Amino acid sequence: MQRDLEKLSDTEYDVIIVGAGIYGVNAAWDAALRGLRVALIDKGDFVNATSSNSLKIIHGGLRYLQHLDVKRMRESIYERMVLMKIAPHLVYPLPVVMPTYNYKMKSRGAMLAALLVNDLIGLDRNRLNDQHKYIPRGRLISKEKIKEYIPNYENSNVTGGALWYDCQCYNTERLALSYVLTAHDAGADIANYVECIGFLGDGYRVSGVKAKDCFTGDVFDIRSKIVVNMGGPWVDTILKNFNGRQLKKRFIHSSAMNIIVNKKLFNTHAVGLSCPYQFKRADGTIYKGNRIVFFVPWRDCTIIGTNHLPYNGDPNGYRIKEAEIQQFLNTVNQAHPAANIRRQDISFFHGGLLPMVGTTPHTGEVRLLRKYGIYDHLREEDIDGLITVVGVKYTTHRDVASKTIDLVFRKLGMAPPRCMTDKTPVYGGEIAQFEDYLKDANNKSGLNEKVMNHLVRNYGSRHTDILSHGKKDSAKMKTVAGSEEILKAEIIHSVQKEMALKLSDVVLRRTDLGSKGFPGDSCLREVAEIMATELHWDEVKINKEIQDIKTIYSTSY
């Protein structure tokens, strides 16, 4: 997969997708798989913004029962199963535990009812042939059992607990990149670091986009019959001053932050804990309530989230503030005082911008937008050839992308062919029984088990693409400084085959060198020098790339 801007400017496409977040990359794959001529561009790297901010949970939608939103719950359960099927190396079941308390909505009776409805709605959730993807029924557990799952948890209101199953994604960035690679293999033309700076056409008809190479500043046209704006928090920025017209605002920003703690607080189960929440109203009175904090075991760490706040700034200037981390840390320690998490235990933090409806004046809580939006600008603003999509949930990205491409076909005057992304394995997903495949790969590889597990869980059936680099040069099979599992071959492969153009592309998205925290100076130096050989960087460029990535691990004050 190579970045070919000349081809982008020389080709007329059926559809250009602007924005390579999790929604955009899946839509590009879907469109290409259904036979459309597709271009996908993003002003940054693939899934470099909000889509990279995740608890790594693929939700089945149990929480939607409090709004009696059975339709969304059903969609979520189905999409959870689909992701296990098309990306078996990346998505797997995760048990979740939550204490029950002696108040209404979190009582044993309420949770039992919720679990029963959840199982009923998801009655067909186990249609996969891989027994390792089995989702058991939810059940209540005793007060004594809760103490086993959540050691040293003290709360006098606890009456027992509820246990159910969702799914976890081993590497959300690799899942998204799998869509990109599969879309490319299906014929899509793809380029990162290409910004949409305007539209071709007039005020009432779109015929493509004006694009800018973010490295050189060169501006060029990309022509297409339809443009799909999937820019996430930037959808309004993309639409701003559309050919002299001011369009309706589609995205009200709120920030979402998760933190990574460099210790495993719970071994196998994600845990949701209630903690006190206070809000000072404008009249000086205090609202007192409760909120849920989730602790998710991931690798040898714990991801904790999510902290939601309103955000009124420019999305380009969004950064996590140190005060936000400190405030959320206080909340987390109230939820589980025995965890005693200190600031130095936080190895990394993820932040992103989600669409909200507003805040609740009574409680001060962010009210997130509950339903995605697919907006045909012809209907609402008499602009033909333009669609804007606002997604709200990671789990259902494939379903929303499918509905979007259905609309693209209708606007092209064609009946939509059946979407096949729910049946087609992604890059690396050609695996029938994952645990058996992993065991067999370990037996055949000759590499140590830690390295092999890492390769198979990240690249799936395409881990052989990485191993092929070692056939010509065995030195490429050595691990990178500071890592026990990531090979030098992965760095080279990222540049040669996966369009990695910056150090951060490799450290944070092509590999997981920096996913849990700062990987160390020696690691950054070695990776930068490997990339320099491939991309012809000089020492000045190497130092700049290293400095740029260090800022990612710092907060603003």
N, C-alpha and C positions, 0 to 999 in steps of 0.2 A: 504494500500500500504506500504509494508515493504522492506527495503534494504537487499537483500539476495545475497551476493557475492558468496557464495558457489554454489548456483544454477547457477549463471552466468558462473562459471568455469566448472560446470558439464554438461552443455547443449551445443549441437551444434545447432547454429541458421542458419536460411536462410540469415538473414541480421543483422549486427550490425550498428547502427547509432551512430556516434561519434559527440557529440555536441547537447546540449539540449536548444538551442535558439529557437526562434519562428518557424524557418524552421524545425529544428530537431524534436521537439516535435510533430509537425503536421505530419511529415513523419512517425514517429513511430506509431501514431494513424492510419494513412492510411494503412500502411503495416499490422498491426495487424488486422484491420477491413477486409482486403482482404485475411486473412488466413495464412499469413507468420509467422514463428517463429522469433520474433523480440527481440533484446536487444538494450536498449538506455542508453548511459553513458555520463557523463560530468565531467570535472575535478573540476567544481564548483557546485553551485546550479543551478536549472532550471532557465532559462532566467535571469541570474545574471549579464550579461554584456551588450552588445550592444542592445539586445532586450528589455532591461528595460529602454532604453533611447528613449523617444517618446513624441511627442506633443499630443498623444492620439487621433490623427485624422486618420480616415480610408478614404484615399483619393479616389475620383472617377477619378482622372487623368486629370482634366481640364488643368493643366499646360502642359500636353504632346502635346497640340494643337500647341504650339509654334514650336515644331519639326515635326508637322504633323504626330505624331505617333498614328494613330487611333487605331491600333491593341492593344497597351498597354492601351490606354484609355478604350477600350471596355472590356479588361480583368479586369481592375480596377473597373469599374462600376458593372460588374457581381460579382466580389469577395466581393465588399461592400454589395451587396444584400445578398449574401450567409452568410456572417458573421452576419447580422441582423437576418437571419433565424435560424442558428444553435446555436447562442448565444444571444437570444433576451433580456436577462437580462443585458448584458454587452455592446451591441452595439446599438446605436440609432442615429437618424438624428441630424445634427448640421448645423444651418444656418451660412453662411460665407459672410462677407461684405468686399468689397474692393473699395476704391475711384477710380473714373476715373479721368484722368488728360488730359492736353492739349498737350500731345505728343503721337506719333503713336500707339505703342503697348498697351498702357494703356488708350487709348481714348475711348469714349463712343461707337463709331462705331466698334472698334476692339473688345471690350468686348461684345457688343451685338452679333456680329458674333460668338464669342467663346461660348456664352451661348446657342445660337440656335443650334450650332453643338453638344454641350454637351447634350442637351435635345434630339436631333435626334439620336445620337449614343446610348443614354440610354433610348430609347423609351420604353423598357420593364422593366425598373428599379423598377416598382411598382407591381410586381407579387406576393408579399406576402399578406397573409390574414389579417395581423395585421395592422389596420388603423393607429396605432401609429408609424409605420415604413414607412410612406408615404414620398416620396421625391418630393417636388413640383418643378415646372419649375423655371429656373433662370430668372431674370428680371433686367432691369435697374431701378435705383431709382434716385430721384431728388437730387439736391445740398442741399435743405432744409432737406430732409430725412436723408442724410448722417450725418448732424449735430445732429440728434436725436440718430442715432446709435453710433456715435463717438463724444461724448460731448467734447467741447473745442478743437477740432482738427482744426488747422489753417494751411492752405496751399493755396496760391493764385492761384495755378494751378488746383485746384480741380474743376471739371465740373459736378460732380454727383457721381454715384456709381453703382456697380454691386452687386447683391445678388444671391447666389446659395446655394445648400445644399450638404454637405458631411456627414460623420458620425463621431461619437466620441465613444471611448471605455472608459467605466467607470473605468475599472481597467485592464490594459494590462497584468499585472502579473497573475491575476486570470484567464484571458482568456487562457494564455499559460498553466497554471496549470490545467485548465479544459481539455486541450488536453492530458496532462500527465495522469490524472486520467482516462479519457475515454480510452486511449491506454492501460493502465493497466487492466481495466475492460475487454478489448477485448483480453487480453492474453499476452501483451508485458511484458518483464522483464526489470525493470528500476532501475537505481542506480545513484544518484548524488555523487559527490566527488570521482569519479573513473576516473583516467586519462589514456588516451591512450599514452603509451610511446614507442610503436613500433608495428611492424606487424609480424604476423606468416606467414610462407611460405618462398619463395626464392625471388630473385630479379625480377621475372617475374610472380609470382602467389601469391595472398594473400589468406590466409585461416583463418584469424582471427586477433586479436590484442593482444599485451601484455599490460596488464592493471595494474595500481597501485592504491591501496587504499590510498587516500590522508590523511587519519587519522592515519593509522598504518604504512604506507610505504610498506606493503606487496605487492608483485608482483605475478600476476597470469595470466593465458591465458584464453581468450574467443574465442572459435572457431566458425567460420561462413563461409558460402559460398561466401557472398558478404559483403564488408565493405563500408559504405557510410560516407565520411568525410564531415560533416556539421558544422565544427568548427568555422565558421564565421571568425573573424580576426585572428584566430589561424590555419586556414587550412594549411598554409605553414609550421608552426611549427610542425603540426602533420605529414606532409609529409617529413620533414627535414631528410636528410640522410636515405632515405627509403632503408632499407636493403643494404646499401652501395652505393646507387645511389642518385644523385642530380636531383630532379624533377623540372619541370618548375614552376616558381612563379605565383601564381594565384591571389594574393590579395595585392594591393598597398594601404597602410593605409592612411586614413584621419580622423581627429577627428570631431565629431559632438556634439554640446553642446546645451542644452535647460536649461532655468532657470525657477524657480517657484517663483512667487511674492506673498506675503501673503495678497493680497487684490484683490478683483474682479474689474478689470478695466472696463469690459463690461459685461452686465447682461446675455444675451442669445446668442449673436453672436460672432463667431470668427472673427477677423479683420486682414486684411493684409494691411500694410502701407508701402509706399515707403520712403526711406531715402537716403541721399547722401552717396556715397562710393568712397574712394580714395585709390590709390595704387601707391607707388613710384617704378618706374621701375629701372632696373639695370643701365641704362644710366642717371639716375637722373631725368628724366621727370616724370610728374604726370598724372596718368589716373584718370579721374573723371567720375563717373557713378552713378547708383542707384541700390539699392537692396531692396528686400521685407522682412519685418519682420512680423511674425505672432503672434498675441496675442490670446490665446485660453482660454476661461473661463472653469474652471474645478473645481468642488466642490465649495468652497468659495475662490478659488485662481485664478491666471492667469499663464498659462504656456506660455513662450515666446521663440521663436526660429526661425530658427536654425542657429547657428554659425559654419561654416565649415572652417577648417584649415588643411594644410598638417601635417602629423605626421610621423616622421622618426624613432621613438624609438621602443623598444620591447613592444608588446601588453600587456605583463604581468606588465609592469611598467607604463602603461597609467594612468594618473590622471589629473583632471581638475586643471589648474593653476589659481591662484588668478588674475594674469595679464590678463588672457583670459576673466574672468568674468568682470573685470573692463572695458576692451576694448569693450566687447559686450554691457555692460550697457550704455556706451557712445553712441553706435549705436542706442540702443533702445530709449534712450531719445532724440536723433535727430529725430527719426521716429515720436515720439509723445511727444513733450516737456511738454505738460500739465500734463502728467502722473507723471512726476517728481519722478521717481523711484530712491531710494537711495540704497546703498549697504545693509543696514540693513533691507530693505524690501524683499531682496532675502532670502527665507527660505530654499531653497534647489536648487540643480543643478544636471542635468543628463548629463553624457558623454558616448560616445561610439565611436567605430571605424567603418567607412564605407569604401567600396572599391571605389577608384577613378582611373581615367585614368591618371590624372596628374593635373598640374595647367596651366592656360592660361597665357603665358608670357606677353601678352599685358595688361591684367587686374589684374593678380595675383590671380584670383578666382579659387577655387577648381572645377575641372570638375569630377563630380561623374560618376562612371560606370553606364550606363543607362540600360543595359540588364543583367539579371541573367545569370549564366553559369552552365550547368550541364556537367561535363567532365568525359567521360569514358576513363580511363587511358589505356585500351587495344588499343584503336584507336590511341592515341597520343604518348604513351610511351611503348607499348607492355607489359603492366602490367594487368593481368586479375584479376577480382574479386574486383576492387577498383574503386569507383566513388567519385569525389569531386564536391561539390555544393557551388557556391558563390551567395548569394542572394543580392538583391539591394533595395527591397522595402517591408515594413511591410504588406501593404494591400494584396499583391498577394502571400503571403507565402503558402497558401493552394494549389494554382494552381501549384506552383513550386514543392512543395512536391509531388503532384499527378504525375507530369511528371517524377519525380525522381523514384518513386516506379514503374511506368510503365517500366522504364529502368531496374530496379532490376529484374522484372519478365522476361523481354526479355533475360537478362544475365543468368537467371536460366533456360532458354530454355522453358518458358511457355508463353502463350498468357496472357496479363494482364487482370484480371477481371476488371469490371467497378469500378472506384473509387466512393465511397459512402459518402465521407466526405462533399460533398456539400448538402447532404440530411439528414445526421444523426445529431441529436442534440448532443452537447457536454454535459459533466457533468453539470447538472443544467439547461440545455436548453429545457427541456420538458414543454414549455409554449406556449400556442396558442396566447393569447392576453395579452401582458405584463402588461399594466396599470390595466387591470381588475384583473389579478392575484395578483398584488401588493396590490390592494385595498382589495381583499378578504383575503389575508394573514394577513393584518393589523387588519381586523375585527375579525379574529379567534385567534390571537396570545396571547393577554393579555399583550404583551410587549408594551413599549412606541413606538410611531411612528418612531422616529429617529433610534432606534435600529433595528426595523423591516425593515425599508427601506434599511438600511445598509446591513442586512443579505440577503434580497431578491436580491438586486442589485449585490452583490458579489457572492452568492451561488445559486441564481436562485431557481429552484424547489428542490434543495438539501439543502436548508436552514434548512430543518427538521433534517438533520444530526447533525447540531449544537444544535438545540433545544432538541434533544434526550439526550444530556449530562445532561441537567437540570432535567430530570425525576428521576435520581438517587441522584442528589445533587443540590439543588436549588441555592447554593452559586456560582455554575459555571455560573449562569445567571447574575451575577453582572459584571459591566463593569470594565475594567482595569484602573488603575490610570492614570489620564490625558486624558481619552477618554470618550466621552458621548455615544458611540455607539458600541465599540468593546468589546465583552464578553470574560471572562476568558475561557469559553468553547471553543472558537476559538483557543486559544493557545494550549489547550490540544488536540483538534482535529488535529491541524497542526502537532503535534509530533506523535500522535498515527496513523493517517490515511494519512498524506500527506508528510511524509519523511522529516520533518523539523529537522535538526541536529545542526544548529547553531542559535544563537540569531538573526542574520541578516536575516536568512531564514524566520523567523516569522515576524519580524518588517517591513521588506521591501517587502516581496513577498507573504507569506501566508495571512497576513493581511495588511491593509494599515495604520498601526500605524505610520510608519515613512515615508510614501510616499510624504507628503507635507513639511516635515522638521523634525528637531530633536524632538523626542517625549517627552523628559524630563528625568531626572535622575530617578525619582520615577517610571516612566513607565518602563524604562529599567530594573530596579531592580526587580519590581514585575514580569515582563514577564520572566526574567532569573530565578527567584526562582520557578515559575511554571514549566518551562522547566527542571530545576534541579531535581525536584521530579520525572519527567518522565524519564529523561536520566541519573540520578544518578551523577549529577555534584557535586563537592565539592566547597568550597568557592573560592579557587584559580581559578577554571575553570569559575565560575560565573563572577568574576572580569575581567578575560581575555576576555570573550565574550563581556562584557560591554565596555571594552576599545577598542576592535576591531571594534565595530560598531561606536564608536565615531569618529574614523578616517575617516569613510565614509563621514561624514558631514564636514570634513575639506578639505581645498585646499592645493596644493603644491605651493611653491613660486619660 
